[in-house]
Amino acid sequence: MFSPGEIFFEDVGRRVHADVESLIEACGIEVATKKVLAGVGADHVSFSDGGTWESDVTIVLPAYIAHPFMMDSPGLGDERGFIPTDEAMCHLDFPNIFAAGDGNALAQPKLGHIAVHQADIAAAGLYRAITGHGEIPPCHPEVFCVANRGGSNATLILSNTLFGGNVDLTLDGPVAHLLKWSFDSYYFYTRGHMPPDVLANGMERVLEGIFNRVDAR
Ligand SMILES: Cc1cc2nc3c(=O)[nH]c(=O)nc-3n(C[C@H](O)[C@H](O)[C@H](O)COP(=O)(O)OP(=O)(O)OC[C@H]3O[C@@H](n4cnc5c(N)ncnc54)[C@H](O)[C@@H]3O)c2cc1C
């Protein structure tokens, strides 16, 4: 696995970083940083430092750019097409435009969990702009991901150190898998709905309990 960055997986704090690094190592995967891709061949990748790695299958995540309609709308986005907003998700120049999710230019990771948080804020701001009522929730982004790792294993990470917080936790094992399975099942059987807030808030309390008492590392 290679990354052009100085640090691989830089959106989390030291504790999650160390936990994930050791899990990756345990899988026999070597991580190389500061590797800038120069080319992809049928059986190799080459780097700008002149190095070449053999490869059977190459998977590359390209740099993000916005959807064409955002690029093609003058004054809407920044140089990559992403929409600049304040933390109420309101456009810096146009108070009647709100943006949430991957299309937003705020310096926050492009994650579903953060997209949903931003969408809640944008919806409240829109409602307030139209009706003059309601409170806009504060912007408290956090990195929250659960990665299935085969069988009944999964790894959950929860971290807000990038945003000045002190939460930086990893949960690895069947409990993390059960949480992912529960979310996936709800999402699938409701054809794409998020669990209701009451469940989500309950889930936060469950997670706090798990992290405090079980095998959070
Ligand atoms: C491989 C992969 C794995 C990921 N894993 C995770 C994960 O484990 N956890 C996590 O939190 N996040 C994950 N993410 C990130 C997450 O998927 C995104 O952050 C999230 O989907 C962003 O939501 P969004 O609504 O902003 O954008 P999107 O989900 O991209 O929705 C944008 C929508 O706009 C539509 N659209 C585009 N152009 C037009 C147009 N001209 N007119 C009308 N509609 C248009 C698109 O079709 C799309 O449906 C992953 C992303 C990828 C690619």
The ligand as an ORCA input file, in Angstrom:
! r2SCAN-3c Opt
* xyz 0 1
  C     -14.996      3.218     -2.034
  C     -15.532      4.158     -0.980
  C     -15.669      3.702      0.331
  C     -16.147      4.545      1.318
  N     -16.280      4.062      2.600
  C     -16.792      4.870      3.558
  C     -16.977      4.385      4.891
  O     -16.682      3.226      5.223
  N     -17.480      5.226      5.828
  C     -17.838      6.512      5.510
  O     -18.325      7.231      6.395
  N     -17.674      7.009      4.242
  C     -17.161      6.211      3.271
  N     -16.990      6.702      1.996
  C     -17.316      8.105      1.712
  C     -18.822      8.300      1.536
  O     -19.305      7.389      0.574
  C     -19.068      9.741      1.057
  O     -18.432     10.651      1.933
  C     -20.557     10.055      1.045
  O     -21.229      9.193      0.154
  C     -20.792     11.517      0.611
  O     -22.172     11.744      0.502
  P     -22.726     12.883     -0.432
  O     -24.208     12.804     -0.306
  O     -22.036     14.159     -0.124
  O     -22.251     12.509     -1.913
  P     -22.670     11.266     -2.802
  O     -23.014     10.070     -1.952
  O     -21.576     11.129     -3.820
  O     -24.022     11.749     -3.505
  C     -24.007     12.700     -4.543
  C     -25.162     12.374     -5.464
  O     -25.299     13.402     -6.447
  C     -25.624     12.791     -7.660
  N     -25.307     13.704     -8.766
  C     -24.109     13.990     -9.315
  N     -24.228     14.872    -10.339
  C     -25.546     15.181    -10.417
  C     -26.326     16.032    -11.253
  N     -25.764     16.762    -12.232
  N     -27.660     16.084    -11.058
  C     -28.250     15.351    -10.069
  N     -27.566     14.531     -9.238
  C     -26.231     14.453     -9.414
  C     -24.786     11.520     -7.670
  O     -25.319     10.576     -8.571
  C     -24.935     11.059     -6.217
  O     -26.039     10.217     -6.018
  C     -16.502      5.878      0.981
  C     -16.381      6.330     -0.338
  C     -15.905      5.481     -1.308
  C     -15.785      5.985     -2.730
*
